[in-house]
Amino acid sequence: MTHHSNPAEVTEDADIHSVAIIGAGSIGIAWSIVFACAGINVRIFELDDARRASALDAAESLLLEMHEAGLFTESTAGILARMSVWEELADAVDGVGYVQECIVEDVEVKRVLFGRLDELTPPHVVLASSTSAIPSSKFASHLEGRARCLVVHPANPPYFLRVAEIVPADFTSSRAVDIAAALLTRVDISPVLLNTEIEGFALNRLQGALLREAYCLVRDGVVSAVDVDTLVREGLGRRWSVIGPFTTSELNTRGGLRKHSEVLGSVYARFGLERGQDNPWTNETIDTVANAIENHLPYPRWEENVRERDHAMIQVASLLRGFDNPLKPRGPV
Ligand SMILES: NC(=O)c1ccc[n+]([C@@H]2O[C@H](COP(=O)([O-])OP(=O)(O)OC[C@H]3O[C@@H](n4cnc5c(N)ncnc54)[C@H](O)[C@@H]3O)[C@@H](O)[C@H]2O)c1
């Protein structure tokens, strides 16, 4: 099945005026904020009494801080008025066009919940899971309405990290993918569509690669754990807020990404071998990546793109100048 969308057909999400959020933990509250800030009504279901009672307070304290930081101009009360909390699942999903599940990361519990959602909602409603790693084929394949089930994996928290992975199963319809993608775009979250179900999806695979190396560096006494965090927070993280790793290779080397891989490909392959991973960059993959990155950059000339990179980085540096990160280590470590 192909999941490629035809943007011309993606209009149905405009009919979605309300969504249901199942589970009012960290991710459920964060998704609620994203949808409510974008003008969508949010109906929250939570099993736990105490969580249910505190859900709107939790959302309010985040919203107040976001408002103070100038992230939206509408009153916090106006946004909160679009959120409601329900004791019964059937009430929470009543009339919604989209469901975002945010419950415990347990395949059996998700299987039971998706069974109930399939019974309680009409077939046009898209049922999305926030799961960090479990493909929907593991908890939705038995359902009559499985074609509308998929994973929409947020980065935590989605009101700050504005990207989500859409991971369809073999049985997911392209309509469900299109609706999820259009809805995410509407709430200012960049949708990234995975072509294949893979455990951990792509974002956590990337994070996993970095964590594997970070643990090795600490284990071998090369750098301290705190210094690993500093290298990423002040170094890679800042860069990555402007450009990704492929564009970095393209713009850090005169001659671009192809030259970068020619010069450094064998060095990086040795890093991998040292860690027991034999995955050298093949010419075919380098070609695929280089073509995509070259086509994506705004200018044909390397120098012009470098100038834009510098411009973007200086703007971010300026934005961060007054930022006093409360989590930055103070004093000697
Ligand atoms: N925390 C993260 O960094 C992160 C990032 C991306 C995705 N996720 C995924 O999002 C989901 C939620 O994670 P979280 O960090 O918010 O967990 P959490 O423990 O903070 O919240 C889960 C909430 O779901 C409730 N719940 C459990 N079973 C329920 C049910 N059957 N019906 C209704 N409510 C139920 C719990 O009472 C709890 O309030 C998980 O699948 C997780 O893997 C988490």
The ligand as an SDF file (V2000), in Angstrom:
LIG
                    3D

 44 48  0  0  0  0  0  0  0  0999 V2000
    7.2490   10.9670   27.7610 N   0  0  0  0  0  0  0  0  0  0  0  0
    7.8160   11.0310   26.5590 C   0  0  0  0  0  0  0  0  0  0  0  0
    8.9360   11.5330   26.3710 O   0  0  0  0  0  0  0  0  0  0  0  0
    7.0740   10.5160   25.3620 C   0  0  0  0  0  0  0  0  0  0  0  0
    7.4110   10.9860   24.0850 C   0  0  0  0  0  0  0  0  0  0  0  0
    6.6920   10.5280   22.9750 C   0  0  0  0  0  0  0  0  0  0  0  0
    5.6870    9.5890   23.1570 C   0  0  0  0  0  0  0  0  0  0  0  0
    5.3910    9.1320   24.4110 N   0  0  0  0  0  0  0  0  0  0  0  0
    4.3250    8.1240   24.5380 C   0  0  0  0  0  0  0  0  0  0  0  0
    3.1240    8.7600   24.9440 O   0  0  0  0  0  0  0  0  0  0  0  0
    2.3550    7.8700   25.7680 C   0  0  0  0  0  0  0  0  0  0  0  0
    2.0920    8.5520   27.1070 C   0  0  0  0  0  0  0  0  0  0  0  0
    3.3410    8.8490   27.7430 O   0  0  0  0  0  0  0  0  0  0  0  0
    3.4650    9.8450   28.9860 P   0  0  0  0  0  0  0  0  0  0  0  0
    4.9020   10.1410   29.1580 O   0  0  0  0  0  0  0  0  0  0  0  0
    2.4820   10.9440   28.8540 O   0  0  0  0  0  0  0  0  0  0  0  0
    2.9890    8.8660   30.1900 O   0  0  0  0  0  0  0  0  0  0  0  0
    2.3680    9.2800   31.5940 P   0  0  0  0  0  0  0  0  0  0  0  0
    2.5930    8.1250   32.5150 O   0  0  0  0  0  0  0  0  0  0  0  0
    2.8050   10.6490   32.0140 O   0  0  0  0  0  0  0  0  0  0  0  0
    0.7900    9.3740   31.2870 O   0  0  0  0  0  0  0  0  0  0  0  0
   -0.0220    8.2940   30.9310 C   0  0  0  0  0  0  0  0  0  0  0  0
   -1.4230    8.6200   31.4180 C   0  0  0  0  0  0  0  0  0  0  0  0
   -2.3580    7.7020   30.8620 O   0  0  0  0  0  0  0  0  0  0  0  0
   -3.2810    7.3090   31.8770 C   0  0  0  0  0  0  0  0  0  0  0  0
   -3.8410    6.0300   31.4830 N   0  0  0  0  0  0  0  0  0  0  0  0
   -3.2590    4.8190   31.5340 C   0  0  0  0  0  0  0  0  0  0  0  0
   -4.0800    3.8910   31.0130 N   0  0  0  0  0  0  0  0  0  0  0  0
   -5.1880    4.5430   30.5920 C   0  0  0  0  0  0  0  0  0  0  0  0
   -6.3710    4.1490   29.9370 C   0  0  0  0  0  0  0  0  0  0  0  0
   -6.5930    2.8730   29.6150 N   0  0  0  0  0  0  0  0  0  0  0  0
   -7.2800    5.1000   29.6490 N   0  0  0  0  0  0  0  0  0  0  0  0
   -7.0600    6.3950   29.9870 C   0  0  0  0  0  0  0  0  0  0  0  0
   -5.9590    6.8320   30.6120 N   0  0  0  0  0  0  0  0  0  0  0  0
   -5.0340    5.9100   30.8920 C   0  0  0  0  0  0  0  0  0  0  0  0
   -2.4550    7.3020   33.1450 C   0  0  0  0  0  0  0  0  0  0  0  0
   -3.2800    7.4010   34.3030 O   0  0  0  0  0  0  0  0  0  0  0  0
   -1.5660    8.5250   32.9410 C   0  0  0  0  0  0  0  0  0  0  0  0
   -2.1820    9.7040   33.4300 O   0  0  0  0  0  0  0  0  0  0  0  0
    3.1650    6.5780   25.8720 C   0  0  0  0  0  0  0  0  0  0  0  0
    2.7470    5.6600   24.8960 O   0  0  0  0  0  0  0  0  0  0  0  0
    4.5910    7.0580   25.5880 C   0  0  0  0  0  0  0  0  0  0  0  0
    5.4210    6.0310   25.0890 O   0  0  0  0  0  0  0  0  0  0  0  0
    6.0410    9.5910   25.5150 C   0  0  0  0  0  0  0  0  0  0  0  0
  1  2  1  0
  2  3  2  0
  2  4  1  0
  4  5  1  0
  4 44  2  0
  5  6  2  0
  6  7  1  0
  7  8  2  0
  8  9  1  0
  8 44  1  0
  9 10  1  0
  9 42  1  0
 10 11  1  0
 11 12  1  0
 11 40  1  0
 12 13  1  0
 13 14  1  0
 14 15  2  0
 14 16  1  0
 14 17  1  0
 17 18  1  0
 18 19  2  0
 18 20  1  0
 18 21  1  0
 21 22  1  0
 22 23  1  0
 23 24  1  0
 23 38  1  0
 24 25  1  0
 25 26  1  0
 25 36  1  0
 26 27  1  0
 26 35  1  0
 27 28  2  0
 28 29  1  0
 29 30  1  0
 29 35  2  0
 30 31  1  0
 30 32  2  0
 32 33  1  0
 33 34  2  0
 34 35  1  0
 36 37  1  0
 36 38  1  0
 38 39  1  0
 40 41  1  0
 40 42  1  0
 42 43  1  0
M  CHG  2   8   1  16  -1
M  END
$$$$
